[in-house]
């Protein structure tokens, strides 16, 4: 981890961001006292909804056209009549 003064960090902020985007962590100091750490953020985890997981298990690629997959998804996602406020 490199240490850099606040004045220099301000002057070279763009290049610091380039280095951080490559995984480097930089400590920024003010009058020699560490005040901030500039570092890469953790990548957000992609989470599938329960519906997407169930749908993914039900549909196997290669067996259906895209249109069929969309229609299957619509049937799966549409709420029951009683939930949607419709009566039979």
N, C-alpha and C positions, 0 to 999 in steps of 0.2 A: 504494500500500500504506500503510495507516494503522498507526501505532504506538500501543500502549496498555499501561499498567502492569498488572502482575500483579494487584494489588488490585482495580483497576477491571474487569479482565477477569473476575475471579471474581464480582464483584457483578452484572455484566451479561452473563454467559455465554450465556444463552438468546438475547438479541438479537444477540450476536456470531455465534452459529450461524446465525441467520436471514440475516445479511449474507453469511456464507461460503457458504451454500447458493445464494445468488444470484451467486456467482462472485468475491466480494471476498476478498483475502488480507490478513491482519492479523498484524503482528509484536507479540509480547508481550515486555515487558521487565521486568527485576527490577533496581531501583535504577538505571534508565537503560541497562542493558546488555541487548541482545537475547538472549533465551533460548529462544524458540520462535516458530514460524510456524504460524498457524492458517489453513488454506486448503482449498479444495474438492478432493475426491479425483477422480482421473480415472475416467471411466465404464469399467467392465470391458467388454472386447470380447466379444460373443457369438460363440462359435465352434460351428459344427455339426460333429458327428462325421462321419467318412468315410461311415458307413452312411447317415446322414441326407442327405448330399449326393447319394449314388448313388440313394437312394430318391426324393428330390425330382426328380431328372432322369428317372426312370422313370415317375412318376405325374404326369399332367397334371390339374389341377382341372377340374371340370365333366364329365369323362368317367366318373367313378366315384362311387359313393355313399361315405359315410363308412365304412360297414361293409366295403365292398370295399377301401377304402384300408387299414383296420385289418388285414384278412385278408392283404393283399399284404405289409404290413409284418411280420406274423408269419411268413409264408413266407420272407421275406428274412432275418429275424433268427434263425431257428432254425438251430442248428449241424448239420453233417452227422452222420449216425448214428455214424460212427467217433469223432468228437470227443466226443459226448455219452455215450460208454461203452456204447452199444447195439450189438448185433451183429445182422446180418441172418440 
